[in-house]
Amino acid sequence: MNRPNLFIGVILIIGCSIYFYETMSFPSSDLQMTSPAFIPRVYCILLFILSAFLIAGSFKREEGGGGSRPPFLHSLMAMGMTSLYIIAIPFLGFYITTVLFIVALLYFAKVKNYAVLTSIPIGTLAFLYLFFVKVLNVGLPVGSLFQ
């Protein structure tokens, strides 16, 4: 049993529950599809689910590592890719950069299945487009290269 993960998961679930309860007092609007409490509630629900996974994972037995890269190098490479992603968005735009970033991260995580390498980025992009552009009516950067 991994006690720190169990402890953190329980604390996060308690915090999520309290914060979700607090969002009930946010003002609601009948004119809009979403209210000011929408995004905080989504975050609470997602954090609650991830905390439940953390708690469930804390009961698994720990197995010896065995990754090919040292964890520190692995983290630095992921941070470098994230930095390149952020730098590239103003030039290539959100859509192209996000697809390339997700494919790069999946390949970095040693995913070799071509169906996964194509469906995850396309599905993520479709979800982000529908959520931000259609539901929240927020434009995403197109990029200076295509203007």
Sequence and secondary structure as in RCSB ss.txt:
>XXXX:A:sequence
MNRPNLFIGVILIIGCSIYFYETMSFPSSDLQMTSPAFIPRVYCILLFILSAFLIAGSFKREEGGGGSRPPFLHS
LMAMGMTSLYIIAIPFLGFYITTVLFIVALLYFAKVKNYAVLTSIPIGTLAFLYLFFVKVLNVGLPVGSLFQ
>XXXX:A:secstr
  HHHHHHHHHHHHHHHHHHHHHTTS   SSSSS TTHHHHHHHHHHHHHHHHHHHHHTS       SS HHHHH
HHHHHHHHHHHHHHHHH HHHHHHHHHHHHHHHTT   HHHHHHHHHHHHHHHIIIIIIIS       GGG 
